[in-house]
Amino acid sequence: MVKGLMFVLLVLVAASSSFGKRENNSSAKKENKFPQTLSRGWGDELNWTQTYEEALFRAKSSNKPLMVIHHLEDCPHSQAMKQIFANNKEIQKMAGEDFILLNLVFETSDKHLAPDGQYVPRFIFVDPSLTVRADITGRYGNRLYAYEPADIDLLLSNMKKAKKLLKTEL
């Protein structure tokens, strides 16, 4: 009986000591990553909404336009635009003060958010009356709502346009 208890005790000690060891595999490397926030790198200081429905509600109740950014984490065009957007102080300031913000890495069921197709990066403006602003577009005829890093001034101008038209229309 004593031998059996000693054997169980020895097994428990051996098992518990292996729990304290750090493994050198890919799961240990993932521990070093920071948790992903709603900004997904587009501006950590900004207040981002979690869902399209929440964003529409907040746009209507706050009387601010909604800016929806469609992108993919592994798309080089999205990554380049994200870096320019996040590092532009004027865009960050205006986005934080005057817009409800949502960035999506998946498509929504609302077909109004893909009026000319599903491509990334895509910036769509929605006014507080919940109307998609088809008149605020980028410079490309085949991808109306696409912007590239070189188009950052046009995006800034369109943000001002969305803000300005909001005040004159409502």
C-alpha positions, -999 to +999 in steps of 0.1 A: +000+000+000+028+024+009+046+015-023+014+023-043+011+057-026+048+065-032+044+056-068+013+079-072+031+107-054+061+103-077+039+105-108+021+136-095+054+154-087+068+145-122+036+156-139+034+189-120+070+198-127+064+194-165+035+219-163+059+247-152+082+243-182+079+266-211+076+249-245+096+260-275+070+256-301+048+279-322+022+284-294+049+299-272+058+324-299+021+334-303+021+345-266+043+375-275+016+390-298-005+418-284-042+413-284-059+427-315-080+458-309-109+471-330-086+496-347-066+468-363-038+493-367-058+521-384-056+543-353-053+530-318-063+563-303-096+564-322-130+551-310-139+522-334-173+504-335-175+467-335-203+460-359-220+476-389-253+478-370-237+495-340-220+520-363-253+528-380-269+533-347-241+556-334-241+576-367-278+583-365-279+590-327-247+613-328-256+629-361-221+622-374-211+605-407-199+569-407-167+560-425-165+523-433-131+509-442-130+475-459-096+459-459-077+426-455-049+419-431-028+401-457-034+426-486-003+447-494-025+476-506-045+475-474-014+474-453+002+504-472-031+524-469-034+515-432+001+528-424-005+561-443-039+566-426-026+558-391+004+582-394-015+611-409-022+634-379-049+655-397-068+624-408-066+609-373-078+641-357-107+646-381-117+609-379-117+609-341-137+641-337-161+641-367-168+605-377-181+572-365-155+546-375-157+510-386-131+489-402-141+455-416-120+425-427-151+408-439-180+418-461-214+427-446-248+416-458-256+452-468-251+453-506-250+492-504-215+488-490-203+472-522-220+492-549-194+485-575-179+453-562-159+438-534-123+450-534-100+464-508-091+488-495-125+505-499-137+536-480-175+542-479-192+571-463-227+569-448-245+599-436-266+600-404-298+594-424-282+560-431-277+568-468-245+556-485-228+586-500-224+574-536-211+609-546-180+607-524-156+585-544-119+580-551-102+587-584-106+553-601-134+547-626-134+509-621-131+509-583-150+540-572-143+538-535-107+526-537-078+547-524-041+541-525-014+557-504-008+584-530-045+593-527-043+603-490-050+640-499-081+630-518-093+609-489-088+638-466-107+661-490-135+636-492-136+634-454-140+672-453-167+669-480-186+642-460-184+665-430-193+697-449-222+682-468-236+667-436-240+702-422-256+717-453-279+688-460-294+682-426 
